[in-house]
Amino acid sequence: MPDVDDFDEFYRGSRQRLLGYVYLLTGDLGEAQDAVQEAYIRAWQRWSRVRDYADPEAWVRVVAVRVAISRWRSLRSRARAYLRHGVLADTPAPGTETVEVVAALRQLPEEQRTAIALYYLLGLPVADVARETGAPVGTVKARLARGRAALAGLLAVVDLEEVADA
């Protein structure tokens, strides 16, 4: 495994220098770490070629800087979009009924839960649900029916006053 040993030695010998350099450029240690990590991943993927370069560390340094710049541009674009379109209005917290439905859905078998989500939440026709889940149309219909019945039982709200009056 000479490739692994060569790369490990290269990594150990250059990582601190490279991280320090990218950190000075970005001013953000987390961003610098992410960019340097991505650069080393790319170097490892191409190590059979990169190790033969006159200065493999220079190659990794250029890649890390390009990754950092790309991330910076992405953040800048997002900031411009916020300025252009404004911040999204606050979304109200889910009501108790939403939390109850989600809790009930979690109790269903995965196949029923998936069919219900695709059919009711995304509005896909039964044929599309069947195609996406890889199940026959009849099976999807059965999952929907069983899922609805299970949800009805799980979400049944009993009014204690009505029971006491009965």
C-alpha angles and dihedrals in degrees: 000000000000092000092059094046092047092049094045091052091047092048095048091048097049110026099089094047092048094046091050091050095050091043090056089051097047103030088216119098094200093051090046092051091049093049093047092047091051091049092052091048090054091046091052091050089054098030094125088065102028095055089061094055117109089244114015090177090060089054092052091045092054091048092049092051092048091050091050091049091048091052091047091052090050091052091046091052091051091049090051090050090053090051092048098044103021129231116306114261115259111275112224117242115261115270122242090259091058091051090049092050092049091048090050092048090054089060093058122091112267094249092055093043092051093048092049093048093048094044103039104024100038096027096230117164117248091254091056092047088052092050093047095047095039092235129126117261091248091054091051091051090050091049090051093049094046091044093051091048092049092048091049089056094044094047098042107133114205116202104220092204091058091050091050092049093051 
